[in-house]
Amino acid sequence: MLSKQIPKDVVLELGKDVLFHFSGEVIQDSYALYQKGAVYNINVENKTVTGSVSEEGEYAVSLDLEHFSESRCSCTSSVPCIHKLAVFFQLYASFGPPYQLILDWKSKRGKQKTEQQETMVPPAIHPESNDRKTETGTKKRVIQNVLSVNEWKKAFDQRFEDFEKNKMQNLTFKELERGEGYTFTHIHREFYPGLLNAASFMDDDVGKLYRFHAQLETFLRLAQYEKQYGVPEYLASHFKLNLSQLVDGMFKSAMDIDAENLKSEHRDLIEESLREFQNIFTLPARYFDIIFRVFQVGWATIYHVDQWVAAYEKQLVKEKEKGSRAQFLDMALVHFAFLRDDLTEAFERMEKTEQFSSRHALIWLELLFHWGKWESLLKWLLALKKEFYKKTRDYYQDASVREQFHQYIEYFWKYAQYTGEEKEYEQMLVDCLPVTFYEYNEFLHVQQDFRRWVELQILMGYSPSLINGTDLKEVEQLDMEVLLPLYHQSIDRLIREKNRKSYKLAIRFLKKLQSIYKKLDRTVQFDDYIEKLATQYARLRAFQEELRKGKFIHD
């Protein structure tokens, strides 16, 4: 991959100014070439990138990343050409979205170089506009040891108002008309880092809680942006990626917090945090699936106070009894049953809603593993076994099913590793064959249960040529006798295929089998086997010829 062949910082640094080597018309045409896939054969050597561009002919391009002005193209253009920039767009795609280069180029035109750099990469301490004065001449508020979520929220609101105003007032009429120049990526790449760097706390856990709220604020602002401006279809996947990154960040922040200490030292702060956290219920339903992971970890860690859980669950039950059909309500009730460790209630509620899936149940396993609650982990693993076993029916058709299933298997494996209790794990692997073949294959090999390991290969229909050579060699060294059935069955199956290629492979296996029998000092038994084999397949002339070539029989 290109991202591993060349330093990322080299490409990103060049990307800050590279578009200024070209005219607006050239940028437009070169981006079109990149989008339609006209760039190919990209190669990297040191800091030189070569590639080909198809555009009414084929053009060879060589980019010098240290001295871009010395880059070459086989076309006859006397000015920086579209082919060079098209190749750079293709290169940049390995590190970030190329359209962002154009957005940044538009926003930087007419500005001084120092201002250009600020808009591209926020400084480490004070991201873009963090240290700028607002139009009233007052500096942005810096949060230092402020133990109030309400005050944090006020600071967030002020920062976003200034951030958005700064972005919008620099757009040209055409950019405003086309909805260009200010995108959701600016919120994620500039506003979000600004929030993270705008506060400091003496208590590390308070700092992590602040980070959690900064991530939540950014998520809500992205949702607001989509509602107000919309997201083009071709950017939808990138928008979802930004949301997923924020959810991953919130999940990690919540897991890293020493929740018990925070609730003990700053109970009022946690209560404020919970009230602000409830804003996720204001999100449109389409966001619930992705944000529910945060709801789960939030209530399992930061807000897990028995009285709060009981009171909130009671409130949701009342809403349910009143006839509420809110999707989030049903999902939340399932999770609260888990928090009470009520397995029966959790599954009864799970069966009544289609929204709560096995993907959400995996979060429970992650939480239990994180807490080291091994007995509870096994209990929920076994309870979920039926649900995940059903998924094996779609295993080969659905990539997401495969991913979730193997995550589930991994928690079984972790349980076995940390407790030393492998019985349930092995049974799960057996029950879910053949989709658990690789896990079971490794398990038996590590256990050095080579007889059952060979039985597994035979069950799967694997011949020695399909088995990892290193594994096969190790079994041969430690217990070669167990390999006899594997070779015998493979040879018989190959002969029954009745073609010359299969016969040749059968002879190769016969030679290996002969060497094993010889090492076991059982050559007489092998000779009897060859005699019976030759007699049984006497009418297969081609096979008889291969036996003679292999010097197993003679005229």
C-alpha positions as CSV (number, residue, x, y, z in Angstrom):
1,M,0.0,0.0,0.0
2,L,1.2,3.5,-0.8
3,S,0.5,4.6,2.8
4,K,3.3,2.2,3.9
5,Q,5.7,3.0,1.2
6,I,6.0,6.8,1.8
7,P,5.9,8.9,4.9
8,K,2.4,10.4,5.5
9,D,3.8,13.7,6.7
10,V,5.6,14.2,3.3
11,V,2.4,13.9,1.3
12,L,0.3,16.0,3.8
13,E,2.9,18.7,3.9
14,L,3.1,18.9,0.1
15,G,-0.7,18.9,0.0
16,K,-0.9,22.2,1.8
17,D,0.4,24.1,-1.1
18,V,0.6,21.9,-4.2
19,L,-2.7,23.2,-5.7
20,F,-1.2,26.7,-5.9
21,H,1.1,25.4,-8.7
22,F,-1.9,25.0,-10.9
23,S,-4.7,27.1,-12.4
24,G,-8.3,26.6,-11.3
25,E,-9.2,25.1,-14.7
26,V,-6.3,22.6,-14.4
27,I,-7.4,21.6,-10.8
28,Q,-11.0,21.0,-12.0
29,D,-9.9,18.8,-15.0
30,S,-7.3,16.9,-13.1
31,Y,-9.7,16.1,-10.3
32,A,-12.2,14.8,-12.9
33,L,-9.4,12.5,-14.3
34,Y,-8.8,11.2,-10.8
35,Q,-12.5,10.6,-10.1
36,K,-13.1,8.6,-13.3
37,G,-10.2,6.3,-12.5
38,A,-7.8,7.5,-15.2
39,V,-4.7,7.2,-13.0
40,Y,-3.0,3.9,-12.6
41,N,0.4,2.1,-12.1
42,I,1.3,4.2,-9.1
43,N,4.8,3.3,-7.8
44,V,7.0,4.9,-5.2
45,E,10.8,4.9,-5.0
46,N,12.3,7.0,-2.2
47,K,10.5,10.4,-2.6
48,T,9.7,10.0,-6.3
49,V,6.2,8.8,-7.4
50,T,5.6,7.5,-10.9
51,G,2.2,6.8,-12.5
52,S,0.3,6.7,-15.8
53,V,-2.7,8.8,-16.8
54,S,-5.1,8.0,-19.6
55,E,-6.5,11.1,-21.3
56,E,-6.8,10.9,-25.1
57,G,-3.6,8.9,-24.9
58,E,-1.3,7.6,-22.2
59,Y,1.0,10.0,-20.3
60,A,3.9,9.0,-18.0
61,V,4.2,11.2,-14.9
62,S,7.1,11.4,-12.4
63,L,6.5,13.5,-9.2
64,D,9.4,14.8,-7.2
65,L,7.9,15.1,-3.7
66,E,10.8,17.2,-2.4
67,H,11.0,19.6,-5.3
68,F,7.6,19.4,-6.9
69,S,8.4,22.0,-9.5
70,E,10.9,19.6,-11.0
71,S,8.2,16.9,-11.6
72,R,7.9,15.7,-15.2
73,C,5.2,14.6,-17.6
74,S,5.5,13.1,-21.1
75,C,2.9,15.5,-22.4
76,T,3.9,18.6,-24.3
77,S,2.2,21.2,-22.0
78,S,4.4,24.2,-21.3
79,V,2.5,24.9,-18.0
80,P,1.9,22.6,-15.0
81,C,-0.4,20.0,-16.5
82,I,-3.5,18.1,-15.4
83,H,-1.7,14.8,-15.4
84,K,0.8,15.7,-12.6
85,L,-2.0,16.8,-10.3
86,A,-4.2,13.8,-11.2
87,V,-1.4,11.5,-10.0
88,F,-1.0,13.6,-6.8
89,F,-4.7,13.3,-6.1
90,Q,-4.4,9.5,-6.5
91,L,-1.4,9.5,-4.1
92,Y,-3.1,11.7,-1.6
93,A,-6.2,9.4,-1.5
94,S,-4.1,6.9,0.5
95,F,-3.8,9.4,3.3
96,G,-7.0,11.4,3.2
97,P,-9.9,12.6,1.0
98,P,-8.6,14.5,-2.1
99,Y,-11.6,16.7,-2.1
100,Q,-10.4,18.3,1.1
101,L,-7.4,19.6,-0.8
102,I,-9.7,21.6,-3.0
103,L,-11.8,22.9,-0.1
104,D,-8.7,24.0,1.7
105,W,-7.3,25.6,-1.5
106,K,-10.5,27.6,-2.0
107,S,-10.5,28.8,1.6
108,K,-6.9,29.8,1.5
109,R,-6.8,31.8,-1.8
110,G,-5.9,35.4,-1.1
111,K,-4.6,34.8,2.4
112,Q,-1.1,35.1,3.6
113,K,1.0,31.9,3.9
114,T,0.9,31.9,7.7
115,E,-2.9,32.0,7.6
116,Q,-3.0,29.3,5.0
117,Q,-1.1,26.9,7.3
118,E,-3.4,27.6,10.2
119,T,-6.5,26.7,8.3
120,M,-4.9,23.4,7.1
121,V,-3.5,22.0,10.3
122,P,-4.6,23.3,13.7
123,P,-1.6,24.0,16.0
124,A,-1.1,21.5,18.8
125,I,-2.0,23.8,21.6
126,H,-4.4,26.4,20.1
127,P,-6.2,25.1,17.0
128,E,-7.4,27.5,14.3
129,S,-9.2,30.6,15.8
130,N,-8.7,29.3,19.3
131,D,-6.5,32.3,20.1
132,R,-8.3,34.7,17.8
133,K,-10.4,37.4,19.1
134,T,-14.1,37.5,18.3
135,E,-15.6,40.5,16.6
136,T,-16.2,42.1,19.9
137,G,-12.5,41.9,20.7
138,T,-12.8,39.4,23.6
139,K,-10.8,36.2,23.7
140,K,-12.4,32.8,23.7
141,R,-13.0,31.3,27.1
142,V,-10.4,28.8,28.3
143,I,-11.7,26.2,30.8
144,Q,-9.4,25.6,33.7
145,N,-10.6,23.3,36.5
146,V,-14.2,24.3,36.0
147,L,-16.3,21.6,37.6
148,S,-19.6,22.3,35.8
149,V,-20.9,20.6,32.7
150,N,-23.3,23.6,32.3
151,E,-20.3,25.9,32.0
152,W,-18.6,23.5,29.6
153,K,-21.7,23.6,27.4
154,K,-21.7,27.4,27.4
155,A,-18.1,27.4,26.3
156,F,-18.9,24.8,23.6
157,D,-21.8,26.9,22.2
158,Q,-19.7,30.1,22.1
159,R,-16.9,28.3,20.4
160,F,-19.1,26.8,17.7
161,E,-20.8,30.2,17.1
162,D,-17.5,31.8,16.5
163,F,-16.2,28.9,14.5
164,E,-19.1,28.8,12.1
165,K,-19.2,32.5,11.7
166,N,-15.5,32.5,10.8
167,K,-16.1,29.8,8.2
168,M,-19.2,31.3,6.6
169,Q,-18.0,34.9,6.3
170,N,-15.0,33.9,4.2
171,L,-17.1,32.1,1.5
172,T,-17.6,33.7,-1.9
173,F,-21.0,34.0,-3.4
174,K,-20.5,31.0,-5.7
175,E,-19.3,28.9,-2.8
176,L,-22.4,29.9,-0.8
177,E,-24.6,29.2,-3.8
178,R,-23.1,25.8,-4.3
179,G,-22.8,24.8,-0.6
180,E,-19.0,24.7,-0.9
181,G,-16.2,25.8,1.4
182,Y,-17.8,24.7,4.7
183,T,-18.3,21.0,5.2
184,F,-18.8,18.6,8.1
185,T,-15.0,17.7,7.8
186,H,-14.2,21.2,9.1
187,I,-16.3,20.5,12.2
188,H,-14.4,17.2,12.8
189,R,-10.9,18.4,11.9
190,E,-11.0,21.9,13.3
191,F,-13.8,22.6,15.8
192,Y,-13.4,19.2,17.6
193,P,-9.6,19.5,18.2
194,G,-10.3,23.1,19.4
195,L,-12.6,21.7,22.1
196,L,-10.1,19.1,23.2
197,N,-7.3,21.7,23.6
198,A,-9.5,24.3,25.3
199,A,-9.4,22.9,28.9
200,S,-7.2,21.6,31.6
201,F,-8.0,19.9,34.9
202,M,-6.0,18.8,37.9
203,D,-8.2,15.7,38.3
204,D,-7.4,13.4,35.4
205,D,-10.8,11.7,35.5
206,V,-12.6,15.1,35.3
207,G,-10.4,15.7,32.2
208,K,-11.6,12.4,30.7
209,L,-15.2,13.3,31.4
210,Y,-14.7,16.7,29.7
211,R,-13.2,14.8,26.7
212,F,-16.3,12.6,26.7
213,H,-18.6,15.7,26.5
214,A,-16.4,17.3,23.8
215,Q,-16.8,14.2,21.7
216,L,-20.6,14.1,22.3
217,E,-20.9,17.8,21.5
218,T,-19.1,17.3,18.2
219,F,-21.3,14.3,17.3
220,L,-24.4,16.5,18.0
221,R,-23.0,19.3,15.9
222,L,-22.4,16.9,13.0
223,A,-26.0,15.7,13.2
224,Q,-27.1,19.3,13.2
225,Y,-25.0,20.1,10.1
226,E,-26.5,17.2,8.2
227,K,-30.0,18.4,9.1
228,Q,-29.2,22.0,8.1
229,Y,-27.0,21.6,5.0
230,G,-27.3,17.9,4.0
231,V,-24.5,15.5,3.1
232,P,-24.0,14.6,-0.6
233,E,-24.3,10.9,-1.3
234,Y,-20.6,10.7,-2.4
235,L,-19.5,11.9,1.0
236,A,-22.0,9.9,3.0
237,S,-19.5,7.1,3.9
238,H,-16.9,9.7,5.0
239,F,-19.6,11.4,7.2
240,K,-20.4,8.0,8.8
241,L,-16.7,7.4,9.4
242,N,-16.5,10.7,11.3
243,L,-19.5,9.7,13.5
244,S,-18.0,6.3,14.1
245,Q,-14.6,7.8,15.1
246,L,-16.4,10.0,17.7
247,V,-18.4,7.0,19.0
248,D,-15.1,5.0,19.4
249,G,-13.6,8.0,21.2
250,M,-16.6,8.3,23.6
251,F,-16.5,4.6,24.3
252,K,-12.8,4.7,25.1
253,S,-13.2,7.8,27.2
254,A,-15.9,6.2,29.3
255,M,-14.0,3.0,29.7
256,D,-10.9,4.9,30.8
257,I,-12.6,6.9,33.5
258,D,-12.4,5.7,37.1
259,A,-16.1,6.0,37.4
260,E,-16.4,5.0,41.1
261,N,-13.8,7.6,42.1
262,L,-15.5,10.3,40.0
263,K,-19.0,9.5,41.4
264,S,-17.6,9.5,44.9
265,E,-15.7,12.8,44.6
266,H,-17.9,14.7,42.1
267,R,-21.4,13.4,42.4
268,D,-23.0,16.8,41.4
269,L,-20.8,16.9,38.3
270,I,-21.9,13.4,37.2
271,E,-25.6,14.4,37.7
272,E,-25.0,17.4,35.4
273,S,-23.3,15.1,33.0
274,L,-26.2,12.7,32.9
275,R,-28.7,15.6,32.1
276,E,-26.5,16.7,29.2
277,F,-26.0,13.1,28.1
278,Q,-29.8,12.8,27.7
279,N,-29.5,15.0,24.6
280,I,-28.8,11.9,22.6
281,F,-32.6,11.3,22.7
282,T,-33.1,14.4,20.6
283,L,-31.3,12.8,17.7
284,P,-33.3,11.5,14.7
285,A,-34.0,7.8,14.8
286,R,-31.4,7.0,12.1
287,Y,-28.6,7.9,14.5
288,F,-29.8,5.5,17.3
289,D,-28.0,2.4,16.0
290,I,-24.6,4.0,16.1
291,I,-25.0,6.2,19.3
292,F,-26.6,3.4,21.3
293,R,-23.1,1.9,21.9
294,V,-22.3,5.1,23.8
295,F,-25.6,4.9,25.7
296,Q,-24.6,1.3,26.8
297,V,-21.1,2.2,28.0
298,G,-22.3,5.5,29.6
299,W,-24.9,3.8,31.7
300,A,-22.6,0.9,32.5
301,T,-19.7,3.1,33.8
302,I,-20.2,6.8,34.4
303,Y,-23.9,6.8,35.3
304,H,-24.1,3.3,36.8
305,V,-25.6,4.2,40.2
306,D,-28.2,1.6,41.3
307,Q,-30.8,4.2,42.3
308,W,-30.4,6.0,39.0
309,V,-30.7,2.8,36.9
310,A,-33.8,1.7,38.8
311,A,-35.5,5.1,38.6
312,Y,-34.7,5.6,34.9
313,E,-35.8,2.1,34.0
314,K,-39.1,2.6,35.9
315,Q,-39.6,5.8,34.0
316,L,-39.1,4.0,30.6
317,V,-41.4,1.2,31.6
318,K,-44.1,3.8,32.3
319,E,-43.6,5.4,28.9
320,K,-43.8,1.9,27.4
321,E,-47.1,1.3,29.2
322,K,-48.5,4.5,27.9
323,G,-48.0,3.2,24.4
324,S,-44.7,4.7,23.4
325,R,-43.1,2.9,20.5
326,A,-39.8,4.8,20.6
327,Q,-37.1,2.6,19.2
328,F,-34.5,3.8,21.7
329,L,-36.9,3.0,24.6
330,D,-37.0,-0.7,23.8
331,M,-33.3,-0.9,23.3
332,A,-32.6,0.9,26.6
333,L,-34.9,-1.4,28.5
334,V,-32.9,-4.4,27.2
335,H,-29.7,-2.8,28.4
336,F,-31.0,-2.0,31.8
337,A,-32.0,-5.6,32.4
338,F,-28.3,-6.5,31.6
339,L,-27.1,-3.9,34.1
340,R,-29.2,-5.6,36.8
341,D,-27.7,-8.9,35.6
342,D,-31.2,-10.2,34.9
343,L,-30.5,-12.6,32.0
344,T,-34.1,-13.8,31.7
345,E,-35.6,-10.3,31.5
346,A,-33.0,-9.1,29.1
347,F,-33.7,-11.9,26.6
348,E,-37.5,-11.5,27.0
349,R,-37.2,-7.8,26.1
350,M,-34.7,-8.6,23.3
351,E,-37.2,-10.9,21.6
352,K,-39.8,-8.1,21.6
353,T,-37.6,-5.6,19.6
354,E,-35.9,-6.1,16.3
355,Q,-33.6,-3.1,16.9
356,F,-31.5,-4.7,19.6
357,S,-29.2,-7.1,17.8
358,S,-26.3,-9.4,18.7
359,R,-24.0,-6.5,17.7
360,H,-25.2,-4.6,20.8
361,A,-24.9,-7.7,22.9
362,L,-21.2,-7.8,22.1
363,I,-20.8,-4.6,24.1
364,W,-22.0,-6.5,27.2
365,L,-19.2,-9.1,26.6
366,E,-16.6,-6.3,26.2
367,L,-17.8,-4.7,29.4
368,L,-17.7,-7.9,31.4
369,F,-14.3,-8.7,30.1
370,H,-13.1,-5.2,31.0
371,W,-14.4,-5.6,34.5
372,G,-12.9,-9.1,34.9
373,K,-16.3,-10.6,35.9
374,W,-15.5,-14.1,34.6
375,E,-18.5,-15.9,36.0
376,S,-20.9,-13.4,34.5
377,L,-19.0,-13.4,31.2
378,L,-19.4,-17.1,30.9
379,K,-23.1,-16.9,31.8
380,W,-23.8,-14.3,29.1
381,L,-21.6,-16.1,26.6
382,L,-23.6,-19.3,27.0
383,A,-26.9,-17.3,27.0
384,L,-25.9,-15.7,23.7
385,K,-24.7,-18.9,22.1
386,K,-28.0,-19.7,20.5
387,E,-28.3,-16.2,19.0
388,F,-24.8,-16.4,17.4
389,Y,-25.2,-20.0,16.3
390,K,-28.2,-18.9,14.2
391,K,-26.0,-16.4,12.5
392,T,-23.8,-19.1,11.0
393,R,-26.5,-19.7,8.4
394,D,-25.6,-16.3,6.8
395,Y,-21.9,-16.6,7.6
396,Y,-20.7,-16.9,4.0
397,Q,-23.1,-14.3,2.6
398,D,-22.7,-11.4,5.1
399,A,-19.4,-9.9,6.0
400,S,-20.9,-8.2,9.1
401,V,-22.2,-11.5,10.4
402,R,-18.7,-13.0,10.0
403,E,-17.2,-10.1,11.9
404,Q,-19.6,-10.3,14.8
405,F,-19.5,-14.0,15.0
406,H,-15.7,-14.0,15.4
407,Q,-15.8,-11.2,17.9
408,Y,-18.1,-13.5,20.0
409,I,-15.7,-16.4,19.6
410,E,-12.8,-14.2,20.6
411,Y,-14.5,-13.4,23.9
412,F,-15.0,-17.2,24.5
413,W,-11.3,-17.6,23.8
414,K,-10.4,-14.7,26.2
415,Y,-12.5,-16.3,28.9
416,A,-10.6,-19.6,28.4
417,Q,-7.2,-17.9,28.4
418,Y,-7.8,-15.9,31.6
419,T,-9.6,-18.6,33.6
420,G,-7.9,-21.8,32.2
421,E,-11.4,-23.3,31.7
422,E,-11.5,-24.5,28.1
423,K,-14.3,-27.0,28.1
424,E,-17.1,-24.6,27.1
425,Y,-14.9,-22.8,24.5
426,E,-14.0,-26.1,22.8
427,Q,-17.7,-27.2,22.8
428,M,-18.6,-23.9,21.1
429,L,-16.0,-24.5,18.4
430,V,-17.3,-28.0,17.8
431,D,-20.9,-27.0,17.7
432,C,-20.2,-24.2,15.2
433,L,-18.1,-26.2,12.7
434,P,-17.3,-25.6,9.9
435,V,-17.2,-21.9,10.4
436,T,-15.0,-22.3,13.5
437,F,-12.5,-24.6,11.7
438,Y,-9.5,-22.3,11.9
439,E,-10.1,-21.6,15.6
440,Y,-10.6,-25.3,16.4
441,N,-7.7,-26.3,14.2
442,E,-5.4,-23.9,16.2
443,F,-6.9,-25.0,19.5
444,L,-6.2,-28.7,18.9
445,H,-2.7,-28.0,17.6
446,V,-1.8,-25.9,20.6
447,Q,-3.2,-28.6,22.9
448,Q,-1.1,-31.2,20.9
449,D,-4.2,-33.3,20.6
450,F,-3.0,-34.5,17.2
451,R,-5.3,-37.4,16.8
452,R,-8.4,-35.2,17.0
453,W,-6.5,-32.6,14.9
454,V,-6.2,-35.2,12.1
455,E,-9.8,-36.2,12.5
456,L,-10.7,-32.6,12.0
457,Q,-8.8,-32.4,8.7
458,I,-10.5,-35.5,7.5
459,L,-13.9,-34.2,8.5
460,M,-13.3,-31.0,6.5
461,G,-12.1,-33.0,3.5
462,Y,-8.6,-31.5,3.7
463,S,-5.7,-33.4,2.0
464,P,-2.1,-32.9,3.2
465,S,-1.5,-30.5,0.3
466,L,-4.1,-28.1,1.7
467,I,-2.8,-28.2,5.3
468,N,-0.2,-25.7,6.6
469,G,3.2,-27.2,6.0
470,T,4.6,-26.1,9.3
471,D,1.7,-27.6,11.3
472,L,2.0,-30.9,9.3
473,K,5.7,-31.1,9.9
474,E,5.3,-30.5,13.6
475,V,2.7,-33.3,13.9
476,E,5.0,-35.6,12.0
477,Q,7.9,-34.9,14.4
478,L,5.8,-35.4,17.5
479,D,3.3,-38.1,16.6
480,M,3.6,-39.3,13.0
481,E,1.5,-42.4,13.4
482,V,-1.7,-40.2,13.7
483,L,-1.1,-39.0,10.1
484,L,-1.6,-42.5,8.6
485,P,-5.5,-42.2,8.2
486,L,-5.1,-38.7,6.7
487,Y,-2.8,-39.9,3.9
488,H,-4.7,-43.2,3.3
489,Q,-8.0,-41.3,2.9
490,S,-6.5,-38.6,0.7
491,I,-4.9,-41.2,-1.6
492,D,-8.1,-43.1,-2.0
493,R,-10.1,-40.0,-2.7
494,L,-7.5,-38.9,-5.4
495,I,-7.6,-42.2,-7.1
496,R,-11.4,-42.1,-7.3
497,E,-11.2,-38.8,-9.2
498,K,-9.8,-40.8,-12.1
499,N,-7.5,-38.3,-13.8
500,R,-3.8,-38.2,-14.4
501,K,-3.2,-35.1,-12.3
502,S,-4.9,-36.7,-9.3
503,Y,-2.9,-39.9,-9.8
504,K,0.4,-38.0,-9.7
505,L,-0.6,-36.3,-6.5
506,A,-1.6,-39.7,-5.0
507,I,1.8,-41.1,-5.9
508,R,3.4,-38.1,-4.1
509,F,1.3,-38.9,-1.0
510,L,2.2,-42.6,-1.3
511,K,5.9,-41.8,-1.1
512,K,5.3,-39.7,2.0
513,L,3.3,-42.6,3.5
514,Q,6.1,-45.0,2.6
515,S,8.6,-42.9,4.6
516,I,6.3,-42.8,7.6
517,Y,5.8,-46.5,7.6
518,K,9.5,-47.0,7.3
519,K,10.2,-44.7,10.3
520,L,7.6,-46.7,12.2
521,D,9.3,-50.0,11.2
522,R,6.2,-51.2,9.5
523,T,7.3,-51.6,5.9
524,V,5.6,-55.0,5.6
525,Q,2.3,-53.4,6.3
526,F,3.0,-50.7,3.6
527,D,3.9,-53.4,1.0
528,D,0.6,-55.2,1.7
529,Y,-1.2,-51.9,1.3
530,I,0.4,-51.3,-2.1
531,E,-0.4,-54.8,-3.3
532,K,-4.1,-54.4,-2.3
533,L,-4.2,-50.9,-3.9
534,A,-2.8,-52.2,-7.2
535,T,-5.2,-55.1,-7.2
536,Q,-8.3,-52.9,-6.3
537,Y,-7.5,-50.4,-9.1
538,A,-6.1,-52.8,-11.6
539,R,-8.4,-51.6,-14.4
540,L,-7.2,-48.0,-14.1
541,R,-4.4,-48.1,-16.6
542,A,-3.1,-44.6,-16.1
543,F,-2.9,-45.1,-12.3
544,Q,-1.0,-48.4,-12.9
545,E,1.5,-46.5,-15.1
546,E,2.0,-43.9,-12.3
547,L,2.6,-46.7,-9.8
548,R,5.3,-48.1,-12.0
549,K,6.9,-44.7,-12.5
550,G,6.9,-44.3,-8.7
551,K,8.6,-47.8,-8.5
552,F,5.8,-49.1,-6.3
553,I,5.0,-52.0,-8.7
554,H,7.0,-53.7,-11.5
555,D,6.0,-55.4,-14.7
